[in-house]
Amino acid sequence: MPPVDLIVQTPRGSSIQKTEEGQFLVCDAENQCHLTRSLYLAEEKLKGMERGYVFPYATSYRKSFT
């Protein structure tokens, strides 16, 4: 694993780290990690890990008027 710089670590133990190659490593508390190419994508991945789901959660939801 290449050396990394810690950007953020949450109270739940998830983190975002920047690698020497300029990618972002997103890891949860159980050390399940994902590489992303941008900080924005890393933040979105981190939010999904923390919440357990990613928005839009149900974009095809329509209210029935019957």
N, C-alpha and C positions, 0 to 999 in steps of 0.2 A: 504494500500500500504506500503511495507517495506521501511525503510530509504534507501536513495541512495546517491552516490557520483557522482557529475557532472564531466564528462570527457571532453566534448566539447559542445559548443553551437554556432550555425552558425548565421550569420547576418539575416537570414530569420526566425530565432526562433526555428529551429529544434535542438534537443539535443541527446546526448548519455550519459547515466548514468549507473553506476555499482551498482547493488543491493547487499545486504549483503549475499545473496545466491550465488554470483559469476556470475550471469547472467547480461545481458546488456539490458537496457530499452532504446528504440529508440522512440522519440516522435517528431511529427511535431508541427508547430506553433498553430494548432487547437487542440492540446492535444490528437491526435490519436496516441496511443502507441503500440509498438510491443516488445515482449521479445525475445532475442536471446541468444544462449549459448556461443558465442565467440565474441571477439571484431571485428574480421574480418567480420563476418556476420552482426554485428551492423553497421560497416562502409559501407558495401554494401547496406544495407537497407536505411541508411541515404542518400547515393548518389541517390538512386532511388526516395526517397521522394523529394529531392531537384530538381532533373531533371524532374520528372514526369514519368520516364520510367527507365528500367534497361537493360544494355547490357548483352548478345547479343540481340539487339533489333529485328533483323531479320536474324537469322542464316540460314534460308532456302532460302534466296534470291539468285537467279541465273540470270545472265545476259543472255538475249536471243540474239542469233546471227542470226536473220532472216531478 
